[in-house]
Amino acid sequence: QVQLVESGGDSVQAGRSLRLSCTASEYTGSVCSMAWFRQAPGKEREGVAAIVWHGGTSYADSVKGRFTVSQDNAKNTRYLQMNSLKPEDTAKYYCAAHFGIHCRPQDTFLTMNGADFSYWGQGTQVTVSS
């Protein structure tokens, strides 16, 4: 059974940095597309950043210039480096992935649409205090 496990969440003060990790296991083929989402209490889930198999990335406007998504294919792990954290970044962060035997164009997307992803992790909490 496919597993996505996030880690790295913590409680920090504004201006500090955190790096989240998302490790995939028990899957067939390749991680073609992967995205980070977040959801704060009482708010809708929002896409934060996405990365595809060839290294292309996209970001929500709210995190551009502060967050960086990357991947280490040898470790089956994607990262979200979060710098200059703000209280409004407080949320539970989830990774989601789309797999394919071969990453076709239709498997490769940066749109951060939650409905496109079949597999989700359990989330990791990030709390930023002012």
N, CA, C and O atoms as CSV, one atom per row, in Angstrom:
chain,resi,resn,atom,element,x,y,z
A,1,GLN,N,N,0.845,-1.186,0.000
A,1,GLN,CA,C,0.000,0.000,0.000
A,1,GLN,C,C,0.887,1.245,0.000
A,1,GLN,O,O,1.842,1.351,0.769
A,2,VAL,N,N,0.551,2.163,-0.865
A,2,VAL,CA,C,1.340,3.385,-0.986
A,2,VAL,C,C,1.302,4.166,0.329
A,2,VAL,O,O,0.252,4.317,0.954
A,3,GLN,N,N,2.458,4.651,0.722
A,3,GLN,CA,C,2.533,5.474,1.923
A,3,GLN,C,C,3.285,6.758,1.627
A,3,GLN,O,O,4.318,6.759,0.957
A,4,LEU,N,N,2.745,7.841,2.139
A,4,LEU,CA,C,3.431,9.128,2.126
A,4,LEU,C,C,3.551,9.569,3.573
A,4,LEU,O,O,2.551,9.654,4.286
A,5,VAL,N,N,4.754,9.845,4.003
A,5,VAL,CA,C,4.978,10.217,5.395
A,5,VAL,C,C,5.675,11.567,5.445
A,5,VAL,O,O,6.780,11.738,4.929
A,6,GLU,N,N,4.999,12.528,6.083
A,6,GLU,CA,C,5.588,13.848,6.255
A,6,GLU,C,C,6.302,13.934,7.599
A,6,GLU,O,O,5.956,13.233,8.550
A,7,SER,N,N,7.282,14.788,7.657
A,7,SER,CA,C,7.970,15.059,8.926
A,7,SER,C,C,8.564,16.457,8.859
A,7,SER,O,O,8.648,17.062,7.790
A,8,GLY,N,N,8.973,16.956,10.009
A,8,GLY,CA,C,9.644,18.244,10.060
A,8,GLY,C,C,8.824,19.383,10.631
A,8,GLY,O,O,9.349,20.474,10.852
A,9,GLY,N,N,7.546,19.145,10.872
A,9,GLY,CA,C,6.735,20.199,11.445
A,9,GLY,C,C,7.168,20.532,12.869
A,9,GLY,O,O,7.683,19.681,13.594
A,10,ASP,N,N,6.950,21.774,13.246
A,10,ASP,CA,C,7.379,22.206,14.587
A,10,ASP,C,C,6.707,23.534,14.909
A,10,ASP,O,O,6.002,24.107,14.078
A,11,SER,N,N,6.933,24.005,16.112
A,11,SER,CA,C,6.494,25.329,16.536
A,11,SER,C,C,7.707,26.245,16.567
A,11,SER,O,O,8.681,25.968,17.267
A,12,VAL,N,N,7.652,27.339,15.809
A,12,VAL,CA,C,8.782,28.259,15.719
A,12,VAL,C,C,8.287,29.696,15.797
A,12,VAL,O,O,7.094,29.971,15.676
A,13,GLN,N,N,9.222,30.591,15.998
A,13,GLN,CA,C,8.881,32.010,15.995
A,13,GLN,C,C,8.940,32.555,14.572
A,13,GLN,O,O,9.621,32.010,13.704
A,14,ALA,N,N,8.226,33.619,14.365
A,14,ALA,CA,C,8.223,34.259,13.054
A,14,ALA,C,C,9.643,34.631,12.647
A,14,ALA,O,O,10.456,35.063,13.464
A,15,GLY,N,N,9.914,34.450,11.365
A,15,GLY,CA,C,11.225,34.738,10.820
A,15,GLY,C,C,12.151,33.537,10.750
A,15,GLY,O,O,13.167,33.571,10.055
A,16,ARG,N,N,11.808,32.484,11.460
A,16,ARG,CA,C,12.642,31.295,11.455
A,16,ARG,C,C,12.325,30.417,10.250
A,16,ARG,O,O,11.447,30.721,9.442
A,17,SER,N,N,13.072,29.315,10.158
A,17,SER,CA,C,12.934,28.406,9.021
A,17,SER,C,C,12.601,26.996,9.492
A,17,SER,O,O,12.912,26.608,10.618
A,18,LEU,N,N,11.969,26.249,8.615
A,18,LEU,CA,C,11.715,24.827,8.825
A,18,LEU,C,C,11.865,24.125,7.492
A,18,LEU,O,O,11.664,24.726,6.437
A,19,ARG,N,N,12.222,22.846,7.543
A,19,ARG,CA,C,12.227,22.037,6.334
A,19,ARG,C,C,11.339,20.818,6.569
A,19,ARG,O,O,11.574,20.015,7.472
A,20,LEU,N,N,10.334,20.708,5.745
A,20,LEU,CA,C,9.453,19.548,5.786
A,20,LEU,C,C,9.943,18.507,4.794
A,20,LEU,O,O,10.513,18.832,3.753
A,21,SER,N,N,9.710,17.252,5.139
A,21,SER,CA,C,10.069,16.140,4.255
A,21,SER,C,C,8.841,15.291,3.988
A,21,SER,O,O,7.957,15.171,4.837
A,22,CYS,N,N,8.794,14.713,2.820
A,22,CYS,CA,C,7.726,13.790,2.449
A,22,CYS,C,C,8.371,12.598,1.763
A,22,CYS,O,O,8.931,12.726,0.674
A,23,THR,N,N,8.290,11.447,2.397
A,23,THR,CA,C,8.901,10.242,1.849
A,23,THR,C,C,7.822,9.284,1.381
A,23,THR,O,O,6.880,8.969,2.108
A,24,ALA,N,N,7.985,8.834,0.155
A,24,ALA,CA,C,7.026,7.902,-0.437
A,24,ALA,C,C,7.575,6.485,-0.409
A,24,ALA,O,O,8.774,6.275,-0.592
A,25,SER,N,N,6.705,5.521,-0.182
A,25,SER,CA,C,7.132,4.129,-0.181
A,25,SER,C,C,5.991,3.247,-0.665
A,25,SER,O,O,4.841,3.677,-0.756
A,26,GLU,N,N,6.338,2.004,-0.971
A,26,GLU,CA,C,5.367,0.983,-1.382
A,26,GLU,C,C,4.577,1.386,-2.616
A,26,GLU,O,O,3.382,1.107,-2.711
A,27,TYR,N,N,5.238,2.041,-3.558
A,27,TYR,CA,C,4.541,2.408,-4.783
A,27,TYR,C,C,5.210,1.755,-5.983
A,27,TYR,O,O,6.349,1.293,-5.922
A,28,THR,N,N,4.468,1.737,-7.057
A,28,THR,CA,C,4.963,1.177,-8.306
A,28,THR,C,C,5.216,2.305,-9.287
A,28,THR,O,O,4.398,3.217,-9.414
A,29,GLY,N,N,6.334,2.251,-9.977
A,29,GLY,CA,C,6.627,3.267,-10.977
A,29,GLY,C,C,7.391,4.435,-10.387
A,29,GLY,O,O,8.335,4.249,-9.620
A,30,SER,N,N,6.983,5.623,-10.746
A,30,SER,CA,C,7.685,6.844,-10.326
A,30,SER,C,C,6.709,7.870,-9.760
A,30,SER,O,O,5.517,7.854,-10.066
A,31,VAL,N,N,7.240,8.759,-8.932
A,31,VAL,CA,C,6.469,9.920,-8.498
A,31,VAL,C,C,6.535,10.927,-9.635
A,31,VAL,O,O,7.567,11.559,-9.858
A,32,CYS,N,N,5.439,11.070,-10.343
A,32,CYS,CA,C,5.429,11.986,-11.486
A,32,CYS,C,C,5.179,13.426,-11.052
A,32,CYS,O,O,5.814,14.352,-11.559
A,33,SER,N,N,4.267,13.610,-10.129
A,33,SER,CA,C,3.925,14.943,-9.634
A,33,SER,C,C,3.702,14.861,-8.136
A,33,SER,O,O,3.191,13.868,-7.617
A,34,MET,N,N,4.091,15.907,-7.464
A,34,MET,CA,C,3.937,15.928,-6.018
A,34,MET,C,C,3.675,17.373,-5.602
A,34,MET,O,O,4.215,18.307,-6.196
A,35,ALA,N,N,2.860,17.543,-4.598
A,35,ALA,CA,C,2.553,18.900,-4.147
A,35,ALA,C,C,2.433,18.947,-2.633
A,35,ALA,O,O,2.125,17.953,-1.975
A,36,TRP,N,N,2.681,20.103,-2.123
A,36,TRP,CA,C,2.451,20.393,-0.720
A,36,TRP,C,C,1.191,21.249,-0.603
A,36,TRP,O,O,1.007,22.225,-1.330
A,37,PHE,N,N,0.342,20.859,0.321
A,37,PHE,CA,C,-0.868,21.612,0.629
A,37,PHE,C,C,-0.836,21.960,2.112
A,37,PHE,O,O,-0.079,21.379,2.890
A,38,ARG,N,N,-1.666,22.910,2.480
A,38,ARG,CA,C,-1.801,23.220,3.901
A,38,ARG,C,C,-3.243,23.591,4.199
A,38,ARG,O,O,-3.986,24.065,3.340
A,39,GLN,N,N,-3.604,23.356,5.445
A,39,GLN,CA,C,-4.945,23.717,5.877
A,39,GLN,C,C,-4.887,24.221,7.305
A,39,GLN,O,O,-4.436,23.521,8.211
A,40,ALA,N,N,-5.346,25.434,7.488
A,40,ALA,CA,C,-5.431,26.031,8.819
A,40,ALA,C,C,-6.846,25.827,9.342
A,40,ALA,O,O,-7.777,25.668,8.552
A,41,PRO,N,N,-7.023,25.827,10.652
A,41,PRO,CA,C,-8.359,25.640,11.227
A,41,PRO,C,C,-9.349,26.662,10.681
A,41,PRO,O,O,-9.081,27.864,10.680
A,42,GLY,N,N,-10.476,26.178,10.226
A,42,GLY,CA,C,-11.513,27.062,9.729
A,42,GLY,C,C,-11.285,27.595,8.332
A,42,GLY,O,O,-12.068,28.403,7.832
A,43,LYS,N,N,-10.208,27.142,7.698
A,43,LYS,CA,C,-9.908,27.614,6.343
A,43,LYS,C,C,-9.883,26.448,5.371
A,43,LYS,O,O,-9.744,25.290,5.764
A,44,GLU,N,N,-10.020,26.777,4.108
A,44,GLU,CA,C,-9.958,25.747,3.079
A,44,GLU,C,C,-8.508,25.339,2.836
A,44,GLU,O,O,-7.566,26.097,3.067
A,45,ARG,N,N,-8.380,24.119,2.364
A,45,ARG,CA,C,-7.050,23.637,1.985
A,45,ARG,C,C,-6.528,24.449,0.803
A,45,ARG,O,O,-7.278,24.776,-0.116
A,46,GLU,N,N,-5.247,24.768,0.836
A,46,GLU,CA,C,-4.657,25.511,-0.271
A,46,GLU,C,C,-3.351,24.855,-0.707
A,46,GLU,O,O,-2.602,24.307,0.102
A,47,GLY,N,N,-3.106,24.929,-1.998
A,47,GLY,CA,C,-1.845,24.442,-2.531
A,47,GLY,C,C,-0.736,25.418,-2.207
A,47,GLY,O,O,-0.922,26.632,-2.282
A,48,VAL,N,N,0.411,24.888,-1.848
A,48,VAL,CA,C,1.545,25.718,-1.451
A,48,VAL,C,C,2.645,25.669,-2.514
A,48,VAL,O,O,3.136,26.705,-2.962
A,49,ALA,N,N,3.022,24.458,-2.906
A,49,ALA,CA,C,4.107,24.292,-3.872
A,49,ALA,C,C,3.967,22.933,-4.530
A,49,ALA,O,O,3.391,22.006,-3.960
A,50,ALA,N,N,4.498,22.828,-5.730
A,50,ALA,CA,C,4.442,21.568,-6.457
A,50,ALA,C,C,5.758,21.334,-7.186
A,50,ALA,O,O,6.484,22.271,-7.518
A,51,ILE,N,N,6.043,20.060,-7.425
A,51,ILE,CA,C,7.244,19.692,-8.173
A,51,ILE,C,C,6.930,18.461,-8.995
A,51,ILE,O,O,6.186,17.583,-8.558
A,52,VAL,N,N,7.504,18.400,-10.191
A,52,VAL,CA,C,7.284,17.253,-11.059
A,52,VAL,C,C,8.596,16.513,-11.275
A,52,VAL,O,O,9.665,16.964,-10.862
A,53,TRP,N,N,8.485,15.367,-11.933
A,53,TRP,CA,C,9.611,14.452,-12.002
A,53,TRP,C,C,10.860,15.060,-12.624
A,53,TRP,O,O,11.976,14.690,-12.258
A,54,HIS,N,N,10.685,15.997,-13.567
A,54,HIS,CA,C,11.855,16.566,-14.232
A,54,HIS,C,C,12.389,17.800,-13.516
A,54,HIS,O,O,13.331,18.438,-13.987
A,55,GLY,N,N,11.783,18.135,-12.370
A,55,GLY,CA,C,12.312,19.226,-11.565
A,55,GLY,C,C,11.570,20.537,-11.672
A,55,GLY,O,O,11.890,21.485,-10.955
A,56,GLY,N,N,10.579,20.618,-12.556
A,56,GLY,CA,C,9.793,21.832,-12.634
A,56,GLY,C,C,9.033,22.084,-11.344
A,56,GLY,O,O,8.608,21.148,-10.666
A,57,THR,N,N,8.865,23.355,-11.011
A,57,THR,CA,C,8.212,23.696,-9.748
A,57,THR,C,C,7.198,24.821,-9.961
A,57,THR,O,O,7.247,25.549,-10.953
A,58,SER,N,N,6.296,24.938,-9.021
A,58,SER,CA,C,5.375,26.065,-8.987
A,58,SER,C,C,5.064,26.378,-7.535
A,58,SER,O,O,5.191,25.526,-6.657
A,59,TYR,N,N,4.651,27.625,-7.298
A,59,TYR,CA,C,4.410,28.084,-5.933
A,59,TYR,C,C,3.163,28.952,-5.866
A,59,TYR,O,O,2.804,29.635,-6.825
A,60,ALA,N,N,2.519,28.908,-4.718
A,60,ALA,CA,C,1.449,29.851,-4.444
A,60,ALA,C,C,2.070,31.233,-4.257
A,60,ALA,O,O,3.196,31.362,-3.777
A,61,ASP,N,N,1.330,32.244,-4.637
A,61,ASP,CA,C,1.851,33.613,-4.521
A,61,ASP,C,C,2.241,33.949,-3.092
A,61,ASP,O,O,3.187,34.702,-2.859
A,62,SER,N,N,1.511,33.390,-2.139
A,62,SER,CA,C,1.735,33.716,-0.735
A,62,SER,C,C,3.072,33.212,-0.203
A,62,SER,O,O,3.528,33.664,0.848
A,63,VAL,N,N,3.707,32.280,-0.917
A,63,VAL,CA,C,4.970,31.721,-0.416
A,63,VAL,C,C,6.144,31.937,-1.368
A,63,VAL,O,O,7.276,31.577,-1.047
A,64,LYS,N,N,5.885,32.514,-2.521
A,64,LYS,CA,C,6.965,32.745,-3.481
A,64,LYS,C,C,8.073,33.573,-2.855
A,64,LYS,O,O,7.830,34.576,-2.184
A,65,GLY,N,N,9.295,33.124,-3.096
A,65,GLY,CA,C,10.444,33.828,-2.545
A,65,GLY,C,C,10.806,33.411,-1.131
A,65,GLY,O,O,11.881,33.753,-0.639
A,66,ARG,N,N,9.914,32.670,-0.466
A,66,ARG,CA,C,10.182,32.217,0.904
A,66,ARG,C,C,10.298,30.693,0.986
A,66,ARG,O,O,11.109,30.173,1.752
A,67,PHE,N,N,9.505,29.991,0.213
A,67,PHE,CA,C,9.479,28.524,0.248
A,67,PHE,C,C,10.140,27.969,-1.005
A,67,PHE,O,O,10.047,28.551,-2.086
A,68,THR,N,N,10.806,26.836,-0.839
A,68,THR,CA,C,11.434,26.147,-1.962
A,68,THR,C,C,11.127,24.664,-1.871
A,68,THR,O,O,11.347,24.033,-0.837
A,69,VAL,N,N,10.619,24.117,-2.961
A,69,VAL,CA,C,10.341,22.676,-3.017
A,69,VAL,C,C,11.466,22.006,-3.801
A,69,VAL,O,O,11.935,22.541,-4.806
A,70,SER,N,N,11.892,20.842,-3.339
A,70,SER,CA,C,12.969,20.117,-4.005
A,70,SER,C,C,12.733,18.622,-3.839
A,70,SER,O,O,11.823,18.196,-3.129
A,71,GLN,N,N,13.571,17.835,-4.508
A,71,GLN,CA,C,13.391,16.385,-4.420
A,71,GLN,C,C,14.728,15.678,-4.476
A,71,GLN,O,O,15.683,16.145,-5.097
A,72,ASP,N,N,14.766,14.547,-3.812
A,72,ASP,CA,C,15.908,13.647,-3.864
A,72,ASP,C,C,15.345,12.299,-4.286
A,72,ASP,O,O,14.845,11.538,-3.458
A,73,ASN,N,N,15.428,12.013,-5.565
A,73,ASN,CA,C,14.810,10.804,-6.093
A,73,ASN,C,C,15.433,9.536,-5.508
A,73,ASN,O,O,14.752,8.523,-5.347
A,74,ALA,N,N,16.713,9.594,-5.195
A,74,ALA,CA,C,17.377,8.416,-4.633
A,74,ALA,C,C,16.793,8.055,-3.272
A,74,ALA,O,O,16.805,6.891,-2.872
A,75,LYS,N,N,16.286,9.054,-2.568
A,75,LYS,CA,C,15.701,8.822,-1.245
A,75,LYS,C,C,14.182,8.800,-1.281
A,75,LYS,O,O,13.535,8.679,-0.240
A,76,ASN,N,N,13.608,8.917,-2.479
A,76,ASN,CA,C,12.145,8.958,-2.616
A,76,ASN,C,C,11.526,10.032,-1.737
A,76,ASN,O,O,10.446,9.842,-1.177
A,77,THR,N,N,12.210,11.153,-1.619
A,77,THR,CA,C,11.795,12.185,-0.682
A,77,THR,C,C,11.706,13.540,-1.367
A,77,THR,O,O,12.562,13.907,-2.172
A,78,ARG,N,N,10.654,14.273,-1.031
A,78,ARG,CA,C,10.492,15.658,-1.456
A,78,ARG,C,C,10.565,16.535,-0.223
A,78,ARG,O,O,10.189,16.130,0.877
A,79,TYR,N,N,11.054,17.737,-0.429
A,79,TYR,CA,C,11.262,18.654,0.684
A,79,TYR,C,C,10.541,19.967,0.434
A,79,TYR,O,O,10.320,20.370,-0.708
A,80,LEU,N,N,10.183,20.615,1.515
A,80,LEU,CA,C,9.666,21.973,1.438
A,80,LEU,C,C,10.476,22.805,2.432
A,80,LEU,O,O,10.273,22.724,3.644
A,81,GLN,N,N,11.388,23.599,1.898
A,81,GLN,CA,C,12.170,24.493,2.732
A,81,GLN,C,C,11.383,25.772,2.915
A,81,GLN,O,O,11.033,26.443,1.945
A,82,MET,N,N,11.109,26.105,4.157
A,82,MET,CA,C,10.271,27.266,4.461
A,82,MET,C,C,11.103,28.270,5.243
A,82,MET,O,O,11.501,28.014,6.380
A,83,ASN,N,N,11.357,29.398,4.630
A,83,ASN,CA,C,12.142,30.469,5.269
A,83,ASN,C,C,11.235,31.649,5.575
A,83,ASN,O,O,10.130,31.765,5.046
A,84,SER,N,N,11.731,32.520,6.443
A,84,SER,CA,C,10.991,33.739,6.796
A,84,SER,C,C,9.545,33.428,7.135
A,84,SER,O,O,8.625,34.060,6.616
A,85,LEU,N,N,9.354,32.464,7.996
A,85,LEU,CA,C,8.001,32.029,8.332
A,85,LEU,C,C,7.198,33.143,8.998
A,85,LEU,O,O,7.735,33.958,9.748
A,86,LYS,N,N,5.919,33.155,8.709
A,86,LYS,CA,C,4.994,34.150,9.241
A,86,LYS,C,C,3.891,33.436,10.028
A,86,LYS,O,O,3.629,32.257,9.793
A,87,PRO,N,N,3.258,34.129,10.942
A,87,PRO,CA,C,2.148,33.499,11.675
A,87,PRO,C,C,1.067,32.948,10.750
A,87,PRO,O,O,0.438,31.939,11.066
A,88,GLU,N,N,0.850,33.595,9.625
A,88,GLU,CA,C,-0.172,33.123,8.685
A,88,GLU,C,C,0.226,31.848,7.967
A,88,GLU,O,O,-0.588,31.277,7.241
A,89,ASP,N,N,1.455,31.384,8.148
A,89,ASP,CA,C,1.864,30.089,7.604
A,89,ASP,C,C,1.451,28.937,8.516
A,89,ASP,O,O,1.620,27.770,8.161
A,90,THR,N,N,0.916,29.259,9.677
A,90,THR,CA,C,0.481,28.224,10.613
A,90,THR,C,C,-0.620,27.378,10.000
A,90,THR,O,O,-1.658,27.896,9.587
A,91,ALA,N,N,-0.392,26.089,9.943
A,91,ALA,CA,C,-1.344,25.155,9.329
A,91,ALA,C,C,-0.798,23.743,9.477
A,91,ALA,O,O,0.342,23.529,9.891
A,92,LYS,N,N,-1.647,22.792,9.125
A,92,LYS,CA,C,-1.167,21.425,8.959
A,92,LYS,C,C,-0.788,21.271,7.491
A,92,LYS,O,O,-1.564,21.598,6.593
A,93,TYR,N,N,0.407,20.770,7.271
A,93,TYR,CA,C,0.940,20.646,5.922
A,93,TYR,C,C,0.873,19.193,5.476
A,93,TYR,O,O,1.251,18.280,6.210
A,94,TYR,N,N,0.389,19.002,4.265
A,94,TYR,CA,C,0.233,17.677,3.698
A,94,TYR,C,C,1.004,17.580,2.388
A,94,TYR,O,O,1.088,18.548,1.633
A,95,CYS,N,N,1.562,16.407,2.129
A,95,CYS,CA,C,2.079,16.165,0.795
A,95,CYS,C,C,1.117,15.216,0.081
A,95,CYS,O,O,0.445,14.390,0.699
A,96,ALA,N,N,1.080,15.364,-1.212
A,96,ALA,CA,C,0.237,14.527,-2.046
A,96,ALA,C,C,1.021,14.165,-3.296
A,96,ALA,O,O,1.821,14.960,-3.788
A,97,ALA,N,N,0.791,12.979,-3.801
A,97,ALA,CA,C,1.583,12.513,-4.938
A,97,ALA,C,C,0.720,11.813,-5.976
A,97,ALA,O,O,-0.323,11.228,-5.684
A,98,HIS,N,N,1.216,11.906,-7.201
A,98,HIS,CA,C,0.611,11.169,-8.319
A,98,HIS,C,C,1.717,10.318,-8.923
A,98,HIS,O,O,2.799,10.813,-9.239
A,99,PHE,N,N,1.430,9.036,-9.079
A,99,PHE,CA,C,2.426,8.091,-9.568
A,99,PHE,C,C,2.101,7.649,-10.984
A,99,PHE,O,O,0.961,7.755,-11.435
A,100,GLY,N,N,3.117,7.154,-11.678
A,100,GLY,CA,C,2.905,6.590,-12.992
A,100,GLY,C,C,4.014,5.605,-13.311
A,100,GLY,O,O,5.144,5.747,-12.844
A,101,ILE,N,N,3.673,4.600,-14.116
A,101,ILE,CA,C,4.707,3.663,-14.559
A,101,ILE,C,C,5.712,4.425,-15.412
A,101,ILE,O,O,6.925,4.302,-15.241
A,102,HIS,N,N,5.176,5.214,-16.333
A,102,HIS,CA,C,5.976,6.159,-17.095
A,102,HIS,C,C,5.292,7.510,-16.933
A,102,HIS,O,O,4.071,7.606,-17.059
A,103,CYS,N,N,6.050,8.529,-16.663
A,103,CYS,CA,C,5.455,9.844,-16.427
A,103,CYS,C,C,5.092,10.492,-17.761
A,103,CYS,O,O,5.914,11.156,-18.393
A,104,ARG,N,N,3.859,10.286,-18.164
A,104,ARG,CA,C,3.359,10.864,-19.397
A,104,ARG,C,C,3.000,12.329,-19.146
A,104,ARG,O,O,2.938,12.764,-17.996
A,105,PRO,N,N,2.767,13.083,-20.204
A,105,PRO,CA,C,2.371,14.479,-19.988
A,105,PRO,C,C,1.156,14.620,-19.069
A,105,PRO,O,O,1.094,15.553,-18.269
A,106,GLN,N,N,0.199,13.710,-19.175
A,106,GLN,CA,C,-0.994,13.813,-18.326
A,106,GLN,C,C,-0.712,13.444,-16.882
A,106,GLN,O,O,-1.554,13.685,-16.017
A,107,ASP,N,N,0.438,12.870,-16.595
A,107,ASP,CA,C,0.831,12.563,-15.221
A,107,ASP,C,C,1.676,13.670,-14.606
A,107,ASP,O,O,2.023,13.621,-13.426
A,108,THR,N,N,1.998,14.656,-15.411
A,108,THR,CA,C,2.949,15.679,-15.011
A,108,THR,C,C,2.231,17.010,-14.921
A,108,THR,O,O,1.912,17.610,-15.947
A,109,PHE,N,N,1.972,17.482,-13.714
A,109,PHE,CA,C,1.217,18.721,-13.568
A,109,PHE,C,C,1.699,19.501,-12.357
A,109,PHE,O,O,2.145,18.938,-11.358
A,110,LEU,N,N,1.594,20.806,-12.482
A,110,LEU,CA,C,2.043,21.733,-11.443
A,110,LEU,C,C,0.885,22.596,-10.945
A,110,LEU,O,O,1.105,23.660,-10.365
A,111,THR,N,N,-0.340,22.142,-11.168
A,111,THR,CA,C,-1.493,23.004,-10.912
A,111,THR,C,C,-1.932,23.039,-9.471
A,111,THR,O,O,-2.764,23.874,-9.116
A,112,MET,N,N,-1.412,22.168,-8.619
A,112,MET,CA,C,-1.790,22.138,-7.201
A,112,MET,C,C,-3.300,22.032,-7.015
A,112,MET,O,O,-3.887,22.691,-6.156
A,113,ASN,N,N,-3.904,21.199,-7.827
A,113,ASN,CA,C,-5.318,20.901,-7.671
A,113,ASN,C,C,-5.427,19.609,-6.868
A,113,ASN,O,O,-4.990,18.554,-7.328
A,114,GLY,N,N,-5.996,19.684,-5.695
A,114,GLY,CA,C,-6.041,18.524,-4.818
A,114,GLY,C,C,-6.716,17.314,-5.432
A,114,GLY,O,O,-6.366,16.175,-5.124
A,115,ALA,N,N,-7.685,17.562,-6.302
A,115,ALA,CA,C,-8.434,16.457,-6.915
A,115,ALA,C,C,-7.563,15.633,-7.855
A,115,ALA,O,O,-7.934,14.515,-8.213
A,116,ASP,N,N,-6.417,16.162,-8.261
A,116,ASP,CA,C,-5.543,15.431,-9.179
A,116,ASP,C,C,-4.693,14.381,-8.471
A,116,ASP,O,O,-4.069,13.542,-9.121
A,117,PHE,N,N,-4.668,14.426,-7.154
A,117,PHE,CA,C,-3.776,13.553,-6.390
A,117,PHE,C,C,-4.572,12.472,-5.666
A,117,PHE,O,O,-5.555,12.752,-4.979
A,118,SER,N,N,-4.125,11.242,-5.838
A,118,SER,CA,C,-4.815,10.111,-5.223
A,118,SER,C,C,-4.244,9.728,-3.873
A,118,SER,O,O,-4.920,9.096,-3.061
A,119,TYR,N,N,-3.004,10.108,-3.633
A,119,TYR,CA,C,-2.335,9.668,-2.418
A,119,TYR,C,C,-1.893,10.867,-1.582
A,119,TYR,O,O,-1.300,11.825,-2.079
A,120,TRP,N,N,-2.207,10.770,-0.303
A,120,TRP,CA,C,-1.944,11.860,0.625
A,120,TRP,C,C,-1.267,11.333,1.881
A,120,TRP,O,O,-1.495,10.199,2.302
A,121,GLY,N,N,-0.433,12.178,2.468
A,121,GLY,CA,C,0.125,11.844,3.763
A,121,GLY,C,C,-0.821,12.267,4.869
A,121,GLY,O,O,-1.894,12.814,4.617
A,122,GLN,N,N,-0.403,12.002,6.104
A,122,GLN,CA,C,-1.227,12.308,7.260
A,122,GLN,C,C,-1.056,13.745,7.740
A,122,GLN,O,O,-1.857,14.236,8.535
A,123,GLY,N,N,-0.032,14.406,7.267
A,123,GLY,CA,C,0.166,15.801,7.624
A,123,GLY,C,C,1.136,16.002,8.772
A,123,GLY,O,O,1.352,15.119,9.603
A,124,THR,N,N,1.712,17.195,8.789
A,124,THR,CA,C,2.618,17.578,9.875
A,124,THR,C,C,2.307,19.029,10.234
A,124,THR,O,O,2.134,19.873,9.354
A,125,GLN,N,N,2.239,19.305,11.522
A,125,GLN,CA,C,1.790,20.620,11.990
A,125,GLN,C,C,2.938,21.620,12.023
A,125,GLN,O,O,4.025,21.341,12.527
A,126,VAL,N,N,2.658,22.787,11.471
A,126,VAL,CA,C,3.591,23.912,11.542
A,126,VAL,C,C,2.882,25.051,12.262
A,126,VAL,O,O,1.811,25.488,11.841
A,127,THR,N,N,3.475,25.523,13.335
A,127,THR,CA,C,2.909,26.626,14.097
A,127,THR,C,C,3.948,27.730,14.192
A,127,THR,O,O,5.070,27.507,14.647
A,128,VAL,N,N,3.563,28.922,13.759
A,128,VAL,CA,C,4.472,30.058,13.766
A,128,VAL,C,C,3.902,31.124,14.692
A,128,VAL,O,O,2.786,31.603,14.489
A,129,SER,N,N,4.661,31.485,15.690
A,129,SER,CA,C,4.212,32.491,16.647
A,129,SER,C,C,4.892,33.828,16.374
A,129,SER,O,O,6.021,33.891,15.888
A,130,SER,N,N,4.174,34.882,16.702
A,130,SER,CA,C,4.711,36.229,16.439
A,130,SER,C,C,5.561,36.721,17.586
A,130,SER,O,O,6.090,37.831,17.531
